Amino acid sequence: MSYFLRRTENNLWHGKFSIFPNDLVVHAVSTRLGGFSKSPFDSLNLALHVGDEPADILANRKKFIQSLGFNVADIVTPNQVHGDRIVRVDENCRGCGCENYADSIPETDALITDTPELPLMLCFADCVPIFFVDVENCAVGLAHGGWKGTLKKIAAKTLLKMGNEFGTRPQDCLIGIAPSIGACCYQVGGEVIDKCKKSFPDNYGELLIERDGKIYLDLWRANVIQLLEAGVPEENIEVAGKCTCCESSWYFSYRAAQKNNLDRTGRIAALIALKSA
């Protein structure tokens, strides 16, 4: 199993998980390369809410989404608020948030569906994109795991919601944990440390890593632990292992932008859709 980058015909790069069956789903993680946005959003910013020029964002979305075989009007995307609300979407939600941020699915950090050809898309700049593929019931999900969502166990809750809605069993679900800030770079302070200890009382010792008198949080492992506890076999979980802050020439990173005295940056996107039978 592996995460890899594949160059497309229109000069974009798609991050892909080998664990996902190509005959069942279309999926990709974007990079920051190949778009139209100007600094500090250069160049493939896919988020409508960060202050970039709307025309550039829509051109970026069109280029990225068409490279996956869809139109911009097909996608469903939420207003992400670092919470743990999970929404099942269907054909009635097609186009929500595609061109206007105000039309996004409100206050939601994970989407699930069993509707074919309905692309789910979320945006990220250091937070953890988490893909879900139920190979038995033909359903998919996509979650946004920042530190707040991760410590609220949004990954495990998304899996539970898929079970309630589609009959998803943990042993039938394949998971991809996409590029995000790694424990190498994610320094945290008192509030995060305290909440991590409360959320993971038996595991915080491996999640909070002390180095040179500073504490760093391993979001990747925190999401893996909660999925293992939910019953997902370890071999069903693929972790990209790519730090967006270390690799900010490839991915948008809020922490990297701060280090460069920038208060704004763009967003990569994660997208997944079921193929038609």
Salt bridges, closest charged atoms under 4 A:
ASP42 OD1 - ARG32 NH2 3.55
ASP56 OD2 - LYS38 NZ 3.23
ASP74 OD1 - ARG94 NH1 3.24
ASP84 OD2 - LYS157 NZ 2.54
GLU91 OE2 - ARG94 NE 2.58
ASP109 OD1 - HIS144 ND1 2.55
ASP114 OD1 - ARG88 NH2 3.34
GLU165 OE1 - ARG88 NH1 2.95
GLU165 OE2 - LYS161 NZ 3.54
ASP172 OD2 - ARG169 NE 2.78
GLU191 OE2 - LYS195 NZ 3.28
GLU206 OE1 - ARG221 NE 3.13
GLU229 OE1 - LYS153 NZ 3.94
